[in-house]
Amino acid sequence: MSAEEIRKSFGQEYPAAVTVLGVRMPLEKESRFIRSYFSKEHNAGAQISKFQDGTASIAFDELQREWPHWSGAERQEFCSACNWLHGNPEFPDMLRYIMRVGHHLEQSCIASSVAAALPQDEAFTLLKEALEKSPTQTANLTQGIALSKHPSAVALLREHLADLWSRPDLWEPDPFTNWTAFDATCCIQGLLELGQSASEFEEKVQSLSKHACEGNRNSCVTFLHEHYEWLPKPEAPKFGA
């Protein structure tokens, strides 16, 4: 996208500030790959990839050379921003490299890009291997596996859901989010998006909708309400009201 196209989406003050859902957010900080915006008044923030407007760039050989020297935060930032490199002829090789050498959270962060940018069989194999090695926070990986629409995706997600459902920490309370329960919610979402029957998972969804953790109750509504009429619709953001 050009800077002018971004200004049409985020307001004419970009890049000094953006307006999202009626809320003006001034630039809080800027790094190599991301601009971060925040409104103290509304406690609302946004991040915009600098690859989106072309003010950041990187070649595959640069990534290979620099990755070993980046901090974990820098690697995560790149992975969060790099989806806007889709269409760059070197992007598939960048994804392959990160799936080979990256931490499981970095691999998780690029899962949807892997599914979209790599050949189906290759993408599925890479995401399956990452899922099998990930101890927790697998939601992005299962979403990527579902996005791949690989013939073996349903079987893999069913197996993963069964494993999540058997874990003793599934129902533990948490002040923010129980990640095992969140992973289960997103795994069910992936299965539904792949055409599996909503009635098959209804009992599990009912249990997740009553989870002790408010964050999990909210995520159940957010991700699954389109498939279950008895789930309420999520509340629309009220920024700027």
Buried (B, 14 or more C-beta within 10 A) or exposed (E): BEEEEBBEEBBEBBBEBBBBEEBBBEBBEBBEBBBBBBBEEBEBBBBBBBBBBEBBEBEBEEBEEEBEEBEEEBBBBBBBBBBBBBEBEBBBBBBBBBBEEBBBBBBBBBBBBBBBBBEEEBBBBBBBBBBEEBEBBBBBBBBBBBBBBBEEBBEBBBEBBEBBBEBEEBBEEBEEBBBBBBBBBBBBBBBBBBEBEBEEBBEBBEBBBEBEBEBBBBBBBBBBBEBBEEBEEEEEEEBBE
